[in-house]
Amino acid sequence: MLKLAIIFGLISLVAGALGFTGVAGASGGIAKIIFAIFLVLLLLALAGIVLGFSIAF
C-alpha cells in the first residue's frame, strides 16, 4: 500500500512539472488517502503487537 502511495506521489510530481495540474491534483489526493490508510493499518498492527494481539489479514 505504501508502494501505491509513492507511485501516485511521483505521478503527481511529474504531472505537475509538465503542467497537467488537474492530473497532479487528483493523483496527489489519491496518494494522501492511500498513505493515510497505510498509517492507520500500521498503527493498528503495531498496537496489536505491543498488546499481544494477533491480527490475521
PAZAPA-4460 file (N, C-alpha, C; in steps of 0.05 Angstrom, whole numbers, plus 32768, in hexadecimal, padded with zeros to 4 digits):
% residues 57
    n_x    n_y    n_z   ca_x   ca_y   ca_z    c_x    c_y    c_z   seq   type   mol
   8011   7FE8   8000   8000   8000   8000   8012   8019   8000     1      M     A
   8027   8018   800F   8039   802F   800E   8045   8033   7FF3     2      L     A
   804A   801D   7FE5   8054   801E   7FCA   8041   802D   7FB7     3      K     A
   8027   8029   7FBA   8013   8037   7FAA   8014   8055   7FB0     4      L     A
   8016   805C   7FCA   8017   8078   7FD1   802F   8086   7FC5     5      A     A
   8046   8078   7FC5   805E   8083   7FB9   805B   8087   7F9B     6      I     A
   804F   8073   7F8E   804B   8074   7F71   8039   808C   7F6A     7      I     A
   8022   808E   7F79   8010   80A5   7F73   801D   80BF   7F79     8      F     A
   802E   80C0   7F8E   803D   80D9   7F94   8050   80E1   7F7D     9      G     A
   805D   80CD   7F72   8070   80D2   7F5C   8060   80DB   7F43    10      L     A
   8049   80CE   7F3E   8039   80D6   7F27   8030   80F3   7F2B    11      I     A
   8029   80FA   7F43   8021   8116   7F49   8038   812A   7F44    12      S     A
   8050   8123   7F4C   8066   8134   7F48   806D   8138   7F2A    13      L     A
   806D   8122   7F1C   8073   8123   7EFF   805D   8133   7EF0    14      V     A
   8044   812D   7EF7   802E   813B   7EE9   802F   8159   7EF0    15      A     A
   8035   8160   7F08   8037   817C   7F10   804E   818A   7F01    16      G     A
   8065   817C   7EFE   807C   8187   7EF0   8075   818B   7ED2    17      A     A
   8064   817A   7EC7   805D   817C   7EAB   8046   818F   7EA6    18      L     A
   8039   8199   7EBB   8024   81AC   7EB8   8008   81A0   7EB8    19      G     A
   8005   8187   7EBE   7FEB   817A   7EC0   7FE1   817D   7EDD    20      F     A
   7FD6   8194   7EE3   7FCF   819A   7EFF   7FB8   8189   7F08    21      T     A
   7FA5   8183   7EF7   7F8E   8173   7EFF   7F96   8157   7F06    22      G     A
   7FA7   814B   7EF6   7FB1   8130   7EFC   7FC3   8130   7F15    23      V     A
   7FD3   8145   7F18   7FE4   8147   7F2F   7FD4   8149   7F49    24      A     A
   7FBF   8159   7F48   7FAF   815C   7F60   7FA0   8143   7F67    25      G     A
   7F95   8135   7F53   7F86   811C   7F57   7F99   8106   7F62    26      A     A
   7FB0   8103   7F55   7FC2   80ED   7F5F   7FCE   80F4   7F7A    27      S     A
   7FD2   810E   7F7F   7FDC   8115   7F9A   7FC7   810F   7FAF    28      G     A
   7FAE   8114   7FA9   7F98   810E   7FBC   7F96   80F0   7FC1    29      G     A
   7F98   80E1   7FAC   7F98   80C3   7FAF   7FAF   80BA   7FC0    30      I     A
   7FC7   80C5   7FBB   7FDE   80BD   7FCA   7FDB   80C3   7FE8    31      A     A
   7FCF   80DA   7FEE   7FCA   80E1   800A   7FB7   80CD   8018    32      K     A
   7FA1   80C6   8009   7F8E   80B3   8015   7F9A   8098   8019    33      I     A
   7FA9   808E   8005   7FB6   8074   8008   7FCA   8074   801F    34      I     A
   7FD9   808A   8021   7FED   808B   8037   7FE0   808C   8052    35      F     A
   7FC9   809A   8054   7FBB   809B   806E   7FB0   8080   8075    36      A     A
   7FA6   8071   8062   7F9D   8055   8067   7FB4   8044   8070    37      I     A
   7FCB   8047   8063   7FE3   8038   806B   7FEB   803E   8088    38      F     A
   7FEA   8058   808F   7FF2   805F   80AB   7FDF   8053   80BF    39      L     A
   7FC5   8054   80B9   7FB1   8049   80CC   7FB6   802B   80D0    40      V     A
   7FBA   801C   80BA   7FBF   7FFF   80BB   7FD9   7FFA   80CA    41      L     A
   7FEE   800A   80C5   8007   8006   80D3   8004   800A   80F1    42      L     A
   7FF6   801F   80F9   7FF2   8024   8116   7FE1   800E   8123    43      L     A
   7FCD   8003   8115   7FBE   7FED   811F   7FCF   7FD4   8123    44      L     A
   7FE0   7FCF   810F   7FF2   7FB8   8111   8006   7FBB   8128    45      A     A
   8011   7FD3   812A   8024   7FD7   8140   8017   7FD5   815B    46      L     A
   7FFF   7FE0   815E   7FF0   7FDD   8177   7FEB   7FC0   817D    47      A     A
   7FE4   7FB1   8169   7FDF   7F94   816D   7FF8   7F86   8176    48      G     A
   800F   7F8D   816B   8028   7F80   8173   802F   7F88   8190    49      I     A
   802C   7FA1   8197   8033   7FAA   81B2   8020   7F9E   81C6    50      V     A
   8007   7F9C   81C0   7FF3   7F91   81D3   7FF1   7F73   81D2    51      L     A
   7FFE   7F67   81BF   7FFF   7F4A   81BE   7FE8   7F3D   81AE    52      G     A
   7FDA   7F4D   819F   7FC4   7F42   818F   7FD0   7F39   8174    53      F     A
   7FC3   7F25   8169   7FCB   7F1B   814F   7FB7   7F24   813A    54      S     A
   7FC1   7F33   8126   7FB0   7F3E   8111   7FB5   7F2D   80F8    55      I     A
   7FA1   7F1F   80EF   7FA4   7F0E   80D7   7F97   7F1C   80C0    56      A     A
   7FA6   7F24   80AC   7F9C   7F31   8094   7F97   7F1D   807F    57      F     A
***
